[in-house]
């Protein structure tokens, strides 16, 4: 069981980094001019702040687990929506499925 937990933690880390990349990609594809760079850098930065404040291993603000899950859902959901909005529907669906499976394993 410890092996599965370790593998899932690695997958979760990759998913977290992928969510940031997805948000940055969306910003780049959506914006133009200066707005492109604000979105490209700002969307992932907002996700990092949310994650660090509420969801990380040692969050700045402690929340009950249910609220942490809501924030995780918001960050990962935003990445799925961002990928779909950037024209990457198949990638968005794959990301959503892997995130749901990993999240379920993480919660159990």
C-alpha positions in Angstrom: 0.0 0.0 0.0 2.9 2.4 0.7 4.1 1.9 -2.8 0.8 3.0 -4.2 0.7 6.0 -1.9 4.2 7.0 -3.1 3.4 6.6 -6.7 0.1 8.6 -6.3 2.0 11.4 -4.5 4.3 11.6 -7.5 1.4 11.7 -9.8 -0.3 14.4 -7.7 2.9 16.5 -8.0 2.9 16.1 -11.7 -0.8 17.0 -11.9 -0.2 20.2 -9.8 2.6 21.3 -12.1 0.5 20.4 -15.1 -2.3 22.5 -13.8 0.0 25.5 -13.6 1.2 24.8 -17.2 -2.3 24.5 -18.4 -3.3 27.8 -16.9 -0.2 29.5 -18.4 -1.0 27.9 -21.8 -4.5 29.2 -21.6 -3.3 32.7 -20.8 -0.9 32.7 -23.7 -3.4 31.4 -26.2 -6.2 33.7 -25.0 -4.5 37.0 -24.5 -2.7 39.3 -26.9 -0.1 42.0 -26.4 0.4 42.9 -22.7 -2.7 41.0 -21.7 -1.2 37.8 -23.0 1.7 38.1 -20.5 -0.5 39.2 -17.6 -2.7 36.1 -18.2 0.2 33.8 -18.9 1.9 34.7 -15.6 -1.1 35.7 -13.6 -3.3 32.7 -13.9 -0.7 30.2 -12.6 0.4 32.7 -10.0 -3.2 32.9 -8.6 -3.3 29.1 -8.5 0.0 29.0 -6.6 -1.2 31.5 -4.1 -4.4 29.5 -3.5 -2.5 26.3 -3.2 0.1 27.7 -0.8 -2.4 29.4 1.4 -4.9 26.6 1.8 -3.9 23.2 0.3 -0.1 22.7 0.5 1.5 20.2 2.9 1.9 23.0 5.4 -0.7 25.6 4.5 -0.5 29.2 5.7 -4.2 29.0 6.6 -5.5 25.7 8.0 -8.9 24.7 6.7 -11.0 21.6 7.4 -10.3 18.9 4.8 -13.6 19.4 3.0 -12.7 23.1 2.2 -9.3 22.0 1.1 -10.9 19.6 -1.3 -13.1 22.4 -2.7 -10.0 24.6 -3.4 -8.2 21.6 -5.0 -11.3 21.2 -7.2 -11.2 24.9 -8.1 -7.6 24.8 -9.1 -7.8 21.5 -11.0 -11.2 22.4 -12.5 -9.8 25.7 -13.7 -7.0 23.8 -15.4 -9.5 21.5 -17.2 -11.6 24.5 -18.3 -8.5 26.4 -19.4 -7.3 23.5 -21.6 -10.8 23.1 -23.1 -11.0 26.8 -23.8 -7.6 26.7 -25.4 -8.8 24.1 -27.9 -7.3 21.1 -26.1 -10.5 19.1 -25.4 -8.9 15.6 -25.4 -6.1 16.8 -23.1 -8.6 18.5 -20.8 -10.7 15.2 -20.6 -7.6 13.1 -19.9 -6.4 15.6 -17.3 -9.8 15.5 -15.6 -9.9 11.7 -15.5 -6.4 11.3 -14.1 -7.0 14.1 -11.5 -10.2 12.4 -10.4 -8.6 9.0 -10.0 -5.6 10.4 -8.2 -7.7 12.6 -6.0 -9.9 9.7 -5.0 -6.8 7.6 -4.1 -5.4 10.5 -2.2 -8.5 11.0 -0.2 -9.0 7.3 0.6 
